[in-house]
């Protein structure tokens, strides 16, 4: 398969050394054409910051190092003129909160048409026509009427679908979805996910899915990267993550998900504590203070990702379900 996106040793820091906050540390991942890769973890784990780096939209205070290649173009060092041609045309992003992404002073039809006219150089009339077609594609009823509406006149689910329509307007090769179903009711979530499934089945669009909703991951993803404190701690195909989670953090996330078969009396597991802020090389496992499997070696050295079986990789000295000594 063609590799659309390749991220190598991505680090994103805020501030100057030695007190810089390390928001993302040594992230490596790739996304093939037609593949959905999910970035999973609690808030503050570096998921959205990684996505912003792909779009070259990290805050001015952030310092990004490493490599991000899209279709052979190095994003981090590319001039703004090149990025403007790629962003919105070849790479599109659906942001987490559509109300802050849409301009309240313009109708949603005008905002979709603006993207079309900017990248495809079509007439105002043609752009307006396509905007209505896109609203219909994302299952918004009465698309001609909704195209004349302002963002505040639409529900949260409709605004999210408008953002998807804008993202799909130029038929991008790569799509980033940042928490696409957050704060939506169950019915609207299902509709949004169905739109993404249809997109996945239509062609070779690669998708980077950012979420903490493991139900969405199970429904859409091909591969999963679990992040903690800015670093990847486990990577595998989606089946491996759900059938045999090896990192204690992944195991804890899955244990906190309610299951229909558990009944109403089962108490959900929780992970004590919060995600730490990493300001320097920790020299130890960042998850050790929250981990019931932690031992002396966890406090002496930071584990690196290693392959246990068939591409299932984990950064842990004591993986769940793996015999002691098997990682040596």
N, C-alpha and C positions, 0 to 999 in steps of 0.2 A: 504493500500500500504506500501511496505517496504521503510523506510526512509534511503536513502543513505548518505545524508549529514545533519548534525545538527550543526548550529552555535549558540552559546549562549553568550551574553554579550561580544562580541568581541570588544576590544579596541586596537588601534595601535597608539603609540605615537613616536615622534621623539624628542630627546633631553631629558634633565632632568627637573624635576619639580622645580619651578613653571612655567617655560617658555616653557615647552614641547608643540610641535605642535600636536594637537589631530587629526590625519588623519582619523581615524575611531572611532566612539563612540557608544558603546552599540548596536551593530548590532546583531539582532536575526533573523535567517531564517532557513528553512529546505527545502530540495529537495527530493522528492520521486522518486523511480524507475519509469522511463518512463515519467517523468514530466519535463517541461521547465519552469524555474523561471528566470525572467528578472530583472536585477538591472539597474535602470534608473536614470539619472541625468546629470547635466552639468559636464564638465571637472573639476576636483578638488573636486568632492563630495565624493571620497573614494571608488569608484566602483572597479577599477583595483587593488588597494591596498588590498581590501578584498579578491579578487581572488588570489592574490599572497600569501596571508596568508594561503589559503586552500592548495596551493601547497608547503607551507613552503619555499617560495622564497622571503620573504620580505627583503628589504635592511638590511645590518648589523646594521645600526644605529637605526632601528625600534625596538620597544619593544611591543610585542603583548601579551595581556592578555585575559582571557576568556576561551572559550572552542570551539574547532572545532573537531567534531567526524565524521569520515568517516567509514561506515560499522562497527562501534563499536570501531575503533582505534582512540585514542586521538592524533591528528596531532601535536599540539603545543608542547607536551612533548615527542613525539616519538623520539627514537634515529635515527640518519641519516641512519643507515643500514636498518631500517624498511621503512623510507620514500623513499629510493632509489628503493625499491621493489614495492612501491605503485605508485610513480610518473612515468608516462609514460606507466605503465602497467594497473593500475586500474583507475587512474585519468590522463587525458590528457588535455592540454591547447593549444588553438590556440591563439597566441599572436597578438597584434594589428598591428604590423608592420613586415610583413614576411621578408623583406629585411635585417632587423637587427637580425632576429631569425635564418635564414639559414646561413650556413658557406659558404663563397664565394669560398673557396679553394677545395670544394668537389662537385661532381655532385649530383643532387637531388636524383637520384636513390641510390647512396651510402648512403646518409643521411637517407633515409627511411629504407634501409637495415640494417643500424647500430642499429636502434631502435629494429627491429625484432630480430637481432642476440643477442642483449643484454638481452632482456626480454624472448624470446621464445627459445633461445639456438638452433637455426637451422643452417644449413650449409650456406656457402656463396652463393652457387648456388641457394638454395631454397629461401633465403632472396632476391636475385636479381629478381627471378621470381615473388615473391609476391609483390615486389616494383612496378613492371610493372602493375600487376593486380590492385594495389591500385590506381595508376595514372589513369587507365582506369575507376575505380569506381567513381573517382571524376571528370570524364568527361574531361580529358585532351586528346586531339586528338594525334594520333601517340605516344602512351605511351612508346614504346621501344626507339624511338628517343629522347623523352623528358627526359627519365631516364638518358641519357648520357649528358644532358645539365647542365650547371652551372646556379646558381640563376640569375646572371645578364643577361643571355640569354633569360629569360622568362619575360612575361608581369606581371604586378602587380596582375591581376586576377589569372594567372597561379600559381604564387608564393603562393598566399593565398590558392589555392586548394592543392598545395603540402603540406602546413602546415596542412591542414585538413587530407590529406592522412597519414602523420606522426602520427597525433593524433589518427586516427582510426586504425592504423596498428596492435595494440594488442587487438582490441575489448574491449576498456575500459568500465567500469561500469558507469563512470562519466566523462563528457566533459565540459570544460570551454571555452566559446567563448568570447574573448575580442574584441569588435567592429569588427565583422567578415566581414562587408561590407563597412567599412570606405575607402574612396578614390577609390572605384571601380565604373566603369560606370554602368548604369542602367541594361544593359543586363547581365553583369558579376555578379552583385548583385543578380539578379533573379536566375542565375545558382547556386550560392553559397547557397542561401536560399533553393532551391529545394533539394540540397544535404542534408542539415540539416533536412528538412522535411522527406526525405526518411529514414534518421537515426532514427528520432523520431518514425516512424511507424514500424521499424524493430524489436524492442525489448524493453528491460527495461533500456536502458541507460538514466540516469538523465543528464540534461543540465542546466548549469548556464550561462545565456546569459547576457553579459554586453554591453550596448549600450545607445546612446542618440537618436537613430533613432526610433521614435514611430511607424513608419510604419512597421519596422521589428518586434517590440514588438507585434503589432496587428496580424501579420502574424504567429508568432511562439509560443508565450508565453502562458502558462496556468495561471500562477500567476505573479504578478508584485510587486516589492519593489522599491519605489521611495526614493532616498537618497538625502539629502541636508546637506552640511557642515559636512559630515562624519556620519550622523545619518539617520536612516529610518524615513520618515515623513508620509508615507502612504503605506499601503499594502492591496491588494485585488486580487481577480481573475481578469483576463484581461478584462472581460466584465464590471465589476464594475468600473475599472479605466477609461475606455473610455466612459461609459454611464453616470457615476455620479462621476466625480472627486471631492473630498471634500477638499483637502488641497489647499490653494491658489497657492502654488508652482506648484503642478500637474496641476491645472487649467491653470496656465500661460504657462506651457510647451505645453499643448494641444492647447492653443490659438495661439501659434507661429507656428503651423504646417499648411502649405497651403492645402486647400481642392479644389478638382476639381469643386465642386458646387459653390464656392465663386466668381468665375469670376476673371478677371485680375485686376480689380480696387480695390479689397479689400486690405486694409493695414493690414499686419500681426501684431499681438500683440507682445510686447516685455516685458521682465522683467528688470526693471532698475537695475543698479548696478552690482556687481560681488559677487561670492561666498566668504564669509569671511574666514580668517584663524583663527581657534579656538585654543587658547593657554591655556585655562583653562576652568573650568566649567563656561559657559557663564551666567548662572543664569537668562536667558531670552530667548525668541524665537530667534534663529539664523537668521530667515528669516524676522524678524520684520521690519528691515530697508528698505526692498524691497517690502513690502506687503501693498496693498491698504486696507486690512481688519484690519490692526493692531490697537490695542487699548491699554489702560493703562496696562491691565493685561499681555499683551504680553511682556512688558518691565520689569515685576516684577518677572516672574517665567518662567522656561523652560517647555513647554508642554511635556507630555509623551504620547506614543501611547495608545489609548483606542479603544475598539470595539464599533462601532456605529450600525452595522447591519450585521449579517451573515458572520462574519470574516473580514468585511471591517473595517480596523483600520486606525486611523489618529491621528497625533500629532499636534493638533491645538485647540486653545480656541474658534475660530470663523470659524468652517468649512463651506465651500461653500455649500449652499443649505440645511443647517441644521438649524432648528429653534433655536433661542437664548434660552439657558437654557436646551437644550436637552442633553448636555454633562455632566450635573451635576449629 
